[in-house]
């Protein structure tokens, strides 16, 4: 039926929603899925500082995301 075509829309993130061009997204370097920053706690301003991003699921097996080593000061 007509509802069958719904399954062809790719969904992303932990929220499993289709791509939304108005929302910032980041790609997990482990599973290659895309995640809304707001869903995984990454702000768009932080993204340029991230070297390798791991989503919450991949963090368990691959470890935490790593930041680019450009800052000399520590928070």
Buried (B, 14 or more C-beta within 10 A) or exposed (E): EEEEEEEEEEEBBEEEEEEEEEEBBBEBBBBEBBBBBBBBEBEEEBEEEBEBBBBEBBBEEBEEBEEEEEEEEEE
